[in-house]
């Protein structure tokens, strides 16, 4: 398997129909066959990220100390699975595992329902169902904060998990269970560094002076669980060869898709042997070298294959230890390998790593044992779904043009906890890419299907947005004008190779911070027009949705013109406007 283009999810299972067709053709003609799908065919058949609808009831309470804290959440998640199940089960699992985000809900219940529809099967994408669950949580926070008459930042900060508290699925926050809990620290550091209070005052002043341009600022945290939710998948292997010239060849079970996996594996091997990085090579992934591989997914690859590579390196070094004692500590690896070769020492090793059984795997149906200690968290008897959490906070400031619905991201600041980063340059690049991808998902990447709202597209279930003319991704001018990414210092992670942390998927949701900043800007305009009530803002925040959610006199007239039976003085018009949702900019 050679290096492929960015493959966040869709290549995990939805490549099978194309690969099987090519395999059958190759068998019949006894020649290599290459099948390349046109982009519109690919987007029509592969499916995409699951869309979610969440019904919820939630509450917050005011404490005697004058603080506001979350009290309860009762949520029901419905996902659009498409016409086949594909990965809809584990996608829903991860959504349920993340709908609490970074907040302690003393009373919590969440139920997930994947729904079968006429659309193509929906599948994995960066973050699996995590971003959908996290987004739902932040929507609830905004709704509760408005009902309490406080800013969302206040409710968020005062409701963050504290050490010793547990998630709804039974993971306790503490160094022995989930590693260091750094979100409160990161929140306070970034909040103070950016002087958020002063920036909000400046934004308020700007909004008072500008009628048709409004600014908003959002500040949100995230945590993302690291492990496959299927226990058996938390394993990986690597094959390491040491040559007599002191060079090293590594083959592992992961695939390189631009995320820097090969580079990090090379770094781990070079560090183990004490040789330059240039002396380590990675072979193309192949099952004739490392068999029974696991999908390169769940942000787990460096953790699994890095540890497996380290295990293989240590095996070889252990075999060479008697040689080293003979030749002295200054002997080069080449000399050791040459001497070991003539001493008939095996200079190849297969390494293997599996996450400890107590730190992965969650059995939803596990019964509560009769003798289970009552002082342990609810649901902890079902297992621990994640090895640890990658954590982060983000702050974004945006400006919207009320008349056109366009927006620009003025500034974005991210602080992410990656433990002792193995390669800060790669990791910061991954964070930047994930943020932009998450920003696109939550603000412009609208997918349109043939349904009751789009009767002019046929047949029913057909995807309309199948190319660059209709499906828009972030471009150069969509990047935040000021973009700052920092890694948390003075932290480590004892549960992964060299104290690092996974980086692929966790920062994706931070891109949705742009969406919530847009929502705040829209709220500022609505308040200016005398409407301070809650409004339902759905993703993505396209230009059409931003424009229509501003609900000014032009929007009212536009909606009324489409509802011929509603007169301007009809009370039903107000209810129609309140429930109105754009149906796609086409």
Buried (B, 14 or more C-beta within 10 A) or exposed (E): EEEEEEBBBBBBBBEEEBEEEBEEBBEEEEEEEEEEEEEBEBBBBBBBBBBBBBEBEBBBEEEEEEBBBBBBBBBBBBBBBBBEEBBBBBBBBBBBBBBBBBBBBEEBEBEBEBBEBEBBBBBBBBBBBBBBBBBBBBBBBBBBBBEBEBBBBEBBBBBBBEEEBBBBBBBBBBEEBBBBBBBBBBBEBBBEEBEBEEBBEBBEEBBEEBEEBBBBBBBBBBBBBBBBBBBEBBBBBBBBBBBBEBBBBBBBBBBBBBBBBBBBBBBBBBBBBEBEEEBBBBBEBBEEBBEEBBBBBBBBBBBBBBBBBBBBBBBBBEBBEEBBEEBEEEBEBBBBBBBBBEEEBEBEBBBBBBBEEEBBBBEEEEEEEEEEEEEEBEBBBBBBBBBBBBBBBBBBBBBBBBEEBEBBBBBBBBBBBBBBBBBEEBBBBBBBBBBBBBBBBBBBBBBBBBBEEBEEBEEBBBBBBBEEEBBBEBEEEBBBEEBBBBBBEEBBBEBBBBBBBBBBBBBBBBBBBBBBBBBBBBBBBBEBEEBEEBBEBBBBBBBBBBBBBBBBEEBBEEBBEEBEEBEEEEEEBEEBBEEBEBBBBE
